[in-house]
Amino acid sequence: MTFLLSRRRALDVLTVGAMSCAPAFAQFRVEVSGVGMTQLPIAVAPFRGEAQSPQKIGSIVKADLERSGLFRSIDAGGVAADETTRPDLPGWRQKGADAMVTGSVSPLADGRFEVRLRLWDVVREQDLGGQSYTVAQPDLRLSAHRVSDFVYEKLTGEKGIFSTRIAYVTKAGQRYTLWVADSDGESAQAALASPEPIISPAWSPSGAQLAYVSFESRKPVIYSHDVATGRRRLLANFRGSNSAPAWSPDGRQLVATLSQDGGSQIYAIGLTGGEPRRLTQSSSIDTEPAYSPDGRSIYFVSDRGGAPQIYRMNPAGGNAERVTFTGSYNISPAISPDGRWLAYVSRVGGAFKLHVMDLTSGTVTSITDTGADESPSFAPNSRLIVYATQQQGREALMTTTLDGKIKARLSGASGDIREPDWGPFQR
């Protein structure tokens, strides 16, 4: 089944415990490139007190908003303002800003920090409200993402995704590590480490668990990992290989690819045990299942037509309909949480490129200019996609808007970076 594994998955004792801080190679920097069609110009002033703060709150907020593709930064360097100051709004309007963020970060006597913000509508010269967060030092970056979420929701009417998390795998030498990080790739914490491959991390709908595939038994076996405690549970160790886990929207079961009956087929696996239930009955390779967000369909990859394409079937199994017709080799389906979009990887002239399909119209758009894309995963608001790729000979995680016009590179200093999965909104 090598053609259906990602380009680095095929075989390219797990240590489990509480998360540890990431070494330097797992840290990232964000480089935003591209120009969107419609972006709201916003000024984010340096937060008062952030020069003495372990985290530069204003800079994090600015990077978050830029990465979303909906905002364009207006330089606010050198501005002395906080949440108690009414800015010179007509002056900022002349500088091209439509909105402005001010705030402060202050150390408290007990060692915690208080982060405050104020959001201004520059055009209407209105105070749009503010928030305050009291956090321990390790949560300062998270508080900055919450500031970004507040600003994003106030100005777009949609929930922000900056305080969500991503999971991904690195390979450094002969060591594989599963990481959980902020949505911008920072504050990475090691969840698992192994001398054997770790592949296919998949967040549960609640964000409390990660399913993944481990080769510690010299064959692919599926586990679930409790993100908070580090405890894990064996989910699938049936005869043959056990791979490509995906959670049902209600979190009550997984679908996965098993070869217990010979060929690679898709099965439903209950979390309480019992025998898996076979969903596909083909003589072909069926793999990479993914639920639609409403639970009414399962998308998967099959070579039943002679080459890998994406199909859709009822969650109870049965007849499947083909979904992809553009290109002769399409793999790695991911469905947006709003059910509108299908992201997948298509081989085009020997290159693997990320594509997005509008599931209503069937229109397909190629959104990258790289040639080694893999593992697309949607943000929980369906506005961004995270994926792994190669740039200038190095592995990297990227985020992109659905039209491909705004991309942000989250690049590590060393080690291969692969198989990202974007976690849900926190419940």
Order of alpha helices (4+ residues) and beta strands (2+ residues): beta-beta-beta-alpha-beta-alpha-beta-beta-beta-alpha-beta-beta-beta-beta-beta-beta-beta-beta-beta-beta-beta-beta-beta-beta-beta-beta-beta-beta-beta-beta-beta-beta-beta-beta
